Amino acid sequence: MTSKEMEARSGVPRANIRYYESEGLLTPARAGNGYRDYSEADLAVLEKIKLLRRLGVPMEELKELRRGSRSLPEALDRRLAELDGERGTLERVEQVCGELRRSGESFETLDPGAYLLALDAPALPAADGEVWWKAPSAPALPETDALPVYTGLTRRLLARLFDEYGLLLLLLAVAALMGHNPALASGLALQIAVHVIWLFLEPLLLRLLGTTPGKALLGLRITGRDGEKLTYSEGFTRHLLLLWHGEGAFIPIWSWIQMFRTANRCWNDEPQPWDTDTAYTAAPFRPLRHAAGFVLASVLVLACAEAANSYSQLPPNRGPLTVAEFAENYNRQAAYIGQSSIWRLDEAGLWERLPNPPGGVMIDLSGGRSEDDNFRYTLENGAVRAVTLERSVENTEDWVWFPVDSITTAATALIWAQEDVPLWTFGRKALFSDLANADWENGFTLRGNGAVVTWEVESRNFHISGDSGLAIPNDKENNFFSLRCTIALEG
């Protein structure tokens, strides 16, 4: 029979049944699917355990009875002697309480000395014919006969998601502050990094705190059977079991099967395989404390991650820029967005070709560079106020590349360097969203963030594609193409 059927027939909660099994008092067989398969003999043993535990026989003596190293009469004689002592103690308490009540003492005038001596006196014999009990209720199974195992799926899942995604955002924020674009990071590599770090970090948190940030926010705590914090090795083993039984070691299809089984165990109020030797406790759910705290903490983590991401997108030099500082800003912004080019700006703001790596040749995907492709700089008191790019060709058979990416990168290098530019990305994205949707074929003028971007184009017998950054000649003998782009600060 299943755990649910065992509970229904015996009246013993499944948490108690699992506890007795963990103590070696029950040894059910396992079905082909791995679930417990209790027999009628297991049911008979459980009913014996239920009776003797309600009579107050200690667990250690039950184990001895089960092993045959102690007889039932011996265990009952010891329990009867213990009950005689308890009864005598209760009678003594009753007599002293009655005498104190009849004395008419107040708290202020009470002299406790004589009464304390009476409490410590030998047990008082009962009067002839006195009835010392009045229909006492049968004692229930001791609360200590079950490890607390919280099985609520929602709180457990939210706690784990907070921990893992919080760690993911932390890694992204650190990468951003180190100059790496989070948008270019490998999703698979990040997931592997999160799980490897968490494999070692969660056991440490459980060892030190008995909880994790996500669990603490939702009132969850994990300890050992004795109520003490888990050792690091216990926490590490627990995490490995969770990875296999809870997440299927991320093996396709198998992971979905394991996650379904995990959810099913929660729905059936069964402990997870990684929690069988731990006490998983949950404080009573308080919406204001737990739900609101969880939401606020999540918003705070997201805000901090976005702040790091926004700050990392700003160029290294801020305020009025020299040409060399603009060039440094441009090269950094190009690298940040992963612009594939073998060209960079030198300190004079002119294009220079990067050397080929040892044993290889870098392919130029930019359409080539020449002196005609260099930026022109408008200076005011030594600071760059405008950056201009001009190019013109005629009667050419070649496709003409016009540097859409270079223009956008130059705009971020100059405009985002201004001291009054907003920190948050959403406060400075509008201009560049407009650039992405601009009319590259006919020209445009865009304003935003204290700057203006002007694109002027003239062409004859050319097809212009802003998406690909190409101008393609329709007539190879009679054509003309000219462009002029200016990025200028206002004010």
Rosetta blueprint (number, residue, H / E / L):
1 M L
2 T L
3 S H
4 K H
5 E H
6 M H
7 E H
8 A H
9 R H
10 S H
11 G L
12 V L
13 P L
14 R H
15 A H
16 N H
17 I H
18 R H
19 Y H
20 Y H
21 E H
22 S H
23 E L
24 G L
25 L L
26 L L
27 T L
28 P L
29 A E
30 R E
31 A L
32 G L
33 N L
34 G L
35 Y L
36 R E
37 D E
38 Y L
39 S L
40 E H
41 A H
42 D H
43 L H
44 A H
45 V H
46 L H
47 E H
48 K H
49 I H
50 K H
51 L H
52 L H
53 R H
54 R H
55 L L
56 G L
57 V L
58 P L
59 M H
60 E H
61 E H
62 L H
63 K H
64 E H
65 L H
66 R H
67 R H
68 G L
69 S L
70 R L
71 S L
72 L H
73 P H
74 E H
75 A H
76 L H
77 D H
78 R H
79 R H
80 L H
81 A H
82 E H
83 L H
84 D H
85 G H
86 E H
87 R H
88 G H
89 T H
90 L H
91 E H
92 R H
93 V H
94 E H
95 Q H
96 V H
97 C H
98 G H
99 E H
100 L H
101 R H
102 R H
103 S H
104 G L
105 E L
106 S L
107 F L
108 E L
109 T L
110 L L
111 D L
112 P L
113 G H
114 A H
115 Y H
116 L H
117 L H
118 A H
119 L H
120 D L
121 A L
122 P L
123 A L
124 L L
125 P L
126 A L
127 A L
128 D L
129 G L
130 E L
131 V L
132 W L
133 W L
134 K L
135 A L
136 P L
137 S L
138 A L
139 P L
140 A L
141 L L
142 P L
143 E H
144 T H
145 D H
146 A L
147 L L
148 P L
149 V E
150 Y L
151 T L
152 G L
153 L H
154 T H
155 R H
156 R H
157 L H
158 L H
159 A H
160 R H
161 L H
162 F H
163 D H
164 E H
165 Y H
166 G H
167 L H
168 L H
169 L H
170 L H
171 L H
172 L H
173 A H
174 V H
175 A H
176 A H
177 L H
178 M L
179 G L
180 H L
181 N L
182 P H
183 A H
184 L H
185 A L
186 S L
187 G H
188 L H
189 A H
190 L H
191 Q H
192 I H
193 A H
194 V H
195 H H
196 V H
197 I H
198 W H
199 L H
200 F H
201 L H
202 E H
203 P H
204 L H
205 L H
206 L H
207 R H
208 L H
209 L L
210 G L
211 T L
212 T L
213 P H
214 G H
215 K H
216 A H
217 L H
218 L L
219 G L
220 L E
221 R E
222 I E
223 T E
224 G E
225 R L
226 D L
227 G L
228 E L
229 K L
230 L L
231 T L
232 Y H
233 S H
234 E H
235 G H
236 F H
237 T H
238 R H
239 H H
240 L H
241 L H
242 L H
243 L H
244 W H
245 H H
246 G H
247 E L
248 G H
249 A H
250 F H
251 I L
252 P L
253 I L
254 W H
255 S H
256 W H
257 I H
258 Q H
259 M H
260 F H
261 R H
262 T H
263 A H
264 N H
265 R H
266 C H
267 W H
268 N L
269 D L
270 E L
271 P L
272 Q L
273 P H
274 W H
275 D H
276 T L
277 D L
278 T E
279 A E
280 Y E
281 T E
282 A E
283 A L
284 P L
285 F L
286 R L
287 P H
288 L H
289 R H
290 H H
291 A H
292 A H
293 G H
294 F H
295 V H
296 L H
297 A H
298 S H
299 V H
300 L H
301 V H
302 L H
303 A H
304 C H
305 A H
306 E H
307 A H
308 A H
309 N H
310 S H
311 Y H
312 S H
313 Q L
314 L L
315 P L
316 P L
317 N L
318 R L
319 G L
320 P L
321 L L
322 T L
323 V H
324 A H
325 E H
326 F H
327 A H
328 E H
329 N H
330 Y H
331 N H
332 R H
333 Q H
334 A H
335 A H
336 Y H
337 I L
338 G L
339 Q L
340 S L
341 S L
342 I L
343 W E
344 R E
345 L E
346 D L
347 E L
348 A L
349 G L
350 L L
351 W E
352 E E
353 R E
354 L L
355 P L
356 N L
357 P L
358 P L
359 G L
360 G L
361 V L
362 M L
363 I L
364 D L
365 L L
366 S L
367 G L
368 G L
369 R L
370 S L
371 E H
372 D H
373 D H
374 N L
375 F L
376 R E
377 Y E
378 T E
379 L E
380 E E
381 N L
382 G L
383 A E
384 V E
385 R E
386 A E
387 V E
388 T E
389 L E
390 E E
391 R E
392 S E
393 V E
394 E E
395 N L
396 T L
397 E L
398 D L
399 W L
400 V E
401 W E
402 F L
403 P L
404 V H
405 D H
406 S H
407 I H
408 T H
409 T H
410 A H
411 A H
412 T H
413 A H
414 L H
415 I H
416 W L
417 A L
418 Q L
419 E L
420 D L
421 V L
422 P L
423 L L
424 W L
425 T H
426 F H
427 G H
428 R L
429 K L
430 A H
431 L H
432 F H
433 S H
434 D H
435 L H
436 A H
437 N L
438 A L
439 D L
440 W L
441 E L
442 N L
443 G L
444 F E
445 T E
446 L E
447 R E
448 G E
449 N L
450 G L
451 A E
452 V E
453 V E
454 T E
455 W E
456 E E
457 V E
458 E E
459 S E
460 R E
461 N L
462 F E
463 H E
464 I E
465 S E
466 G L
467 D L
468 S L
469 G L
470 L E
471 A E
472 I E
473 P E
474 N L
475 D L
476 K L
477 E L
478 N L
479 N L
480 F E
481 F E
482 S E
483 L E
484 R E
485 C E
486 T E
487 I E
488 A E
489 L E
490 E L
491 G L
